[in-house]
Amino acid sequence: MDQFFTTREVARFLKINEKMVYSLVSEKGLPASKVTGKWLFPKNLVAQWVEAHTINYPKSDAPPSLSPAVLIITGSNDILLDKIIAMYNAHFSGQIAVFANLGSMGGLRALRRNLCHIAASHLLQEDDSEYNFEFADRELDMMPAVVTFCKRQQGILVAAGNPENITAISDFSRPGLRMANRPLGTGTRLLLDQELKKAGIAGARINGYDREAGRHLDVGLDILAGRADVGLGIHAVAGLLNLDFIPLRWERYDLMIFKDQFFNPGIQQFLGLLHEAPFIDFAKNLKGYDIHHSGQMRYPKA
């Protein structure tokens, strides 16, 4: 049991009293499991949770690339983003675009530290109507340029035919149901935790809440293989894997770019592909994407 904290140990680790621990579990998503009436806290997930809630990272002055021919993109995983990166690498000889799947929050923090050129993010703000701006303002010293990459539909992924008759987030706490989750710091995990809070459900009550899948596709594959019954993900995954999908909301998925990097030739070439026929046609053949505003500058506005 060395990999777990007790309530007393996690309180000591976080330097808070034990009563506050229970509040963090129910209100802030502190990872926990209840075993025979006692709370246990996985040490590795507690460390991730602290990392995900860290602010005021020191900023590095190092350049974001060892070579001007390398375009570094970090942040949120997305099928359409994978496609445009492949297009970039095929279209521009002698140049390379690479992606690091760090989650939306991880992408912003990589941008702050000048470890990337573009951060991809879909973090839902507390007002439930806007994306990314509050997080960028909090995490970055200066507001970056914000370009819409796409809108996409998020929802609940379930097996074909919906054998468990899932209809809403409130069903996730049903006994015997297994969930595949996304990591802390991802926009999908933030959406799930906000929806659970609305439903009055603590994540620790859900079987599989601490089971993390690195990509939307991985959540779908867990369900397809029978390792999980439910999970949050994008509609495109349901379409590709022939899963059922219960929609929750359309979300805006943005690209964050520091203004002094915005006219970098590689970045401009990358953004230019948003208007090319192969990108448009690929998006039209996937479920749950809206690219009508792709490439639109959200900030600063013209």
Secondary structure, DSSP 8 states (H G I E B T S, - for coil): -TTEE-HHHHHHHHTS-HHHHHHHHHHS----EEETTEEEEEHHHHHHHHHHT--------S-S-SSTTEEEEEE---HHHHHHHHHHHHHSTT-EEEEEE-HHHHHHHHHHTT--SEEEE--B-TTSS-BSHHHHHHHSSS--EEEEEEEEEEEEEE-TT-TT---SGGGGGSTT--B-B--TTSHHHHHHHHHHHHHT--GGGSTTTT-B-SSHHHHHHHHHTTS-SEEEEEHHHHHHHT-EEEEEEEEEEEEEE-GGGTT-HHHHHHHHGGGSHHHHHHHHTSTTEE-TTTT-EEES--
